[in-house]
Amino acid sequence: MTALLDTNILIRFLTSDKTKKFRGVYSLFKSLERGDLRVELKLIVLFQVIFVLGSFYSVPREDIATGMLGILEYRGIIIKEKKIVSRMIKLWHDSKLDIVDCYLVACLEGDRQNILYSYDHDFDKFKINRKEP
């Protein structure tokens, strides 16, 4: 069986939504924190949470990053590429890059044999091999 988390569940949890639904979400996250329950958090959902919190809820970047990094620590939340995702969030917190650019940097960082084809010179600030076609 596969269990996945949807964006709206994470939004309710991270904003401490005061509706009746929050009690259920809070209970779910307590189970996830203890590792009693396991769910997978897909990268696309994580991107959407970051976008929605920043644009619709006007949550500051620092608060979003802190909340998302906290979620990564829950024993019951499985994220493929967890190390890359953690680095991506930290880069996003510390820079003005968008989240997708931070993901690309986190994927390639430190291995100069990897190549990123891009016209974006912002990537030159990082230890990646950027080339233009």
Backbone torsions as a table, in degrees:
resi	resn	phi	psi	omega
1	MET	NA	137.1	175.7
2	THR	-111.8	133.3	174.1
3	ALA	-119.3	131.9	-179.6
4	LEU	-120.3	154.2	174.2
5	LEU	-100.1	134.4	176.0
6	ASP	-94.0	159.0	-178.8
7	THR	-53.9	-45.1	-173.8
8	ASN	-64.0	-29.3	177.3
9	ILE	-68.2	-46.3	178.8
10	LEU	-64.6	-39.8	178.7
11	ILE	-61.4	-46.8	179.4
12	ARG	-60.3	-40.6	-179.0
13	PHE	-68.9	-48.1	-175.0
14	LEU	-71.4	-23.6	178.3
15	THR	-97.8	0.9	-177.2
16	SER	50.7	45.6	178.5
17	ASP	-45.9	129.7	-174.4
18	LYS	-91.9	17.1	178.6
19	THR	-81.7	173.2	177.2
20	LYS	-60.4	-32.2	-178.7
21	LYS	-64.2	-26.6	-177.9
22	PHE	-62.0	-34.5	179.1
23	ARG	-58.6	-43.1	178.2
24	GLY	-66.3	-41.7	178.5
25	VAL	-64.0	-43.8	179.3
26	TYR	-60.6	-44.4	178.4
27	SER	-61.7	-43.0	177.4
28	LEU	-58.6	-46.6	-177.4
29	PHE	-70.5	-28.3	173.6
30	LYS	-65.0	-41.6	177.1
31	SER	-64.5	-39.0	178.5
32	LEU	-68.2	-39.5	-179.9
33	GLU	-62.4	-41.5	179.5
34	ARG	-76.1	-18.5	-176.8
35	GLY	86.5	13.0	178.3
36	ASP	-70.3	-24.5	-178.4
37	LEU	-132.3	148.3	179.7
38	ARG	-126.7	132.4	175.6
39	VAL	-136.5	155.7	175.8
40	GLU	-101.0	135.9	175.1
41	LEU	-106.2	111.3	-179.5
42	LYS	-76.2	146.5	-177.8
43	LEU	-59.4	-38.2	-179.1
44	ILE	-63.6	-34.8	177.2
45	VAL	-67.4	-43.1	178.4
46	LEU	-59.0	-44.4	177.5
47	PHE	-60.3	-43.5	-178.7
48	GLN	-66.2	-39.2	177.6
49	VAL	-59.6	-46.5	180.0
50	ILE	-61.0	-43.8	179.5
51	PHE	-63.7	-48.8	-176.7
52	VAL	-64.6	-44.7	179.7
53	LEU	-61.8	-40.5	-178.6
54	GLY	-74.7	-40.0	-174.2
55	SER	-91.2	-51.2	-174.8
56	PHE	-80.6	-41.7	-177.4
57	TYR	-94.7	-7.3	-179.1
58	SER	53.6	37.1	177.1
59	VAL	-76.5	132.3	179.0
60	PRO	-61.4	147.8	-179.1
61	ARG	-51.5	-43.7	-178.6
62	GLU	-60.5	-42.3	180.0
63	ASP	-68.5	-38.5	177.3
64	ILE	-63.0	-47.9	-178.8
65	ALA	-60.7	-44.2	179.6
66	THR	-61.5	-45.4	178.7
67	GLY	-62.9	-43.9	-178.6
68	MET	-68.3	-39.8	177.5
69	LEU	-64.6	-35.0	175.9
70	GLY	-63.8	-41.3	178.7
71	ILE	-60.0	-37.4	-179.1
72	LEU	-61.4	-22.5	-177.3
73	GLU	-83.2	-12.6	-179.1
74	TYR	-66.5	127.6	-175.8
75	ARG	-61.7	-31.9	-176.1
76	GLY	-89.1	1.1	179.4
77	ILE	-102.2	117.2	-179.3
78	ILE	-99.8	127.4	176.9
79	ILE	-130.1	119.7	174.7
80	LYS	-66.7	144.6	-177.9
81	GLU	63.4	38.0	-175.1
82	LYS	-55.5	-39.8	179.8
83	LYS	-64.8	-42.7	178.6
84	ILE	-65.9	-42.6	-179.9
85	VAL	-63.0	-41.9	177.8
86	SER	-61.5	-45.4	178.6
87	ARG	-64.0	-40.2	178.6
88	MET	-58.4	-47.0	-178.4
89	ILE	-65.1	-40.3	178.7
90	LYS	-65.2	-41.8	176.6
91	LEU	-61.6	-44.2	-178.7
92	TRP	-62.5	-40.6	178.4
93	HIS	-62.9	-40.3	-172.4
94	ASP	-90.6	-4.4	-175.5
95	SER	-129.5	-176.7	174.9
96	LYS	-107.0	7.7	179.5
97	LEU	-69.3	154.4	174.0
98	ASP	-77.3	166.6	-171.6
99	ILE	-64.8	-35.1	-179.9
100	VAL	-67.1	-42.1	176.6
101	ASP	-61.8	-39.3	178.1
102	CYS	-64.7	-36.6	176.6
103	TYR	-63.1	-45.2	179.6
104	LEU	-61.6	-43.7	177.9
105	VAL	-60.9	-47.0	-178.7
106	ALA	-61.4	-33.7	178.8
107	CYS	-69.5	-36.0	-171.6
108	LEU	-103.7	-17.4	-172.9
109	GLU	-52.2	134.2	172.9
110	GLY	87.6	-12.5	179.2
111	ASP	-117.6	95.3	-174.8
112	ARG	-66.1	-9.8	177.0
113	GLN	-79.9	-21.1	175.3
114	ASN	-76.1	148.0	-176.0
115	ILE	-125.2	139.1	171.0
116	LEU	-116.9	118.7	175.3
117	TYR	-87.0	117.3	-177.1
118	SER	-163.6	150.9	172.1
119	TYR	-92.8	-3.5	-175.3
120	ASP	-80.3	109.6	-177.8
121	HIS	-72.7	-12.3	176.1
122	ASP	-59.9	-27.0	179.6
123	PHE	-68.0	-21.0	-178.1
124	ASP	-66.7	-15.0	178.8
125	LYS	-75.5	-10.7	-174.4
126	PHE	-113.3	164.0	-179.0
127	LYS	-82.6	66.3	175.3
128	ILE	-133.9	162.3	-177.9
129	ASN	-100.7	93.4	179.2
130	ARG	-92.2	134.3	176.4
131	LYS	-133.1	149.7	173.3
132	GLU	-98.8	142.3	-179.0
133	PRO	-64.6	NA	NA
